[in-house]
Amino acid sequence: MIKILMHISRLFLGLVFLIAGINGYFFIFGFEPFIATSPEAMALFEFKYLLIAEKSLEVICGILLIFNQFIPLAIAILSPIVANIFLLHLFLDHSLLLLAIMLVLTLGFLLFYYKNNFMSVLERKPNSPH
């Protein structure tokens, strides 16, 4: 059951970030996004290079999650992005707060599922490689 939930969580996050990333590129290139965007979120990206960097990471991580490749790397990259999304919708724009909560819970579950991949990061005095 846990493995099925992991696959569902992985695919859900992958699809959300792939679609959100592609939607962001519509905004970047001056087209009408196919999914409504938060004006508060877009106001934070005064410089387009920040939006391009974030949306590129979202697309790449979405693809990695969908194809089940480098999952811990995708989780590590998406963690600050999800935290930012959650805080933005908690404090500035409540319209997508439910989705932001779902992203936090889903990413949190994947982080717990892959916790052994991250345990060495928490070592106070790691072993020297030499």
Residue, then its C-alpha position, 0 to 999 in steps of 0.5 A: m500500500i505504501k509503495i502505491l501511495m509513493h507512486i501516486s505521490r510521485l506522479f502527482l507532483g511530477l504532473v503538477f510541476l510539469i504543467a505549472g512549468i510549461n504554463g509559466y513559459f506561456f507567461i514568459f513568452g507573452f502568451e495567455p497561460f492556459i491555467a490561471t496564475s496568481p498575480e501576487a506570485m507573478a509580481l514577485f518575479e520582477f526579473k524574468y530570469l528568476l521566473i525562467a530559472e524556477k519554471s525550468l527547474e519545475v519542468i526538469c523535476g516534473i519530468l524526473l518524477i514522472f519517469n522515476q529518475f533521480i527522485p531524491l535530487a528532484i525532492a531536494i530541488l523542489s523542497p524550497i520551491v514548495a515551501n515558497i508556494f505554500l508560504l505565498h498562498l498562506f500569506l498573500d493569495h489564498s486562492l490555491l491554498l488547498l493545492a499548496i497544502m497538497l503539495v506540502l503533504t505529498l512532498g513530505f510523504l516522498l521525503f519520508y519515503y526516501k529519508n534514507n537518501f537524506m540521512s547523511v546530510l544530517e550527520r554532524k561530523p561526517n566521515s572523511p572520504h580519505 
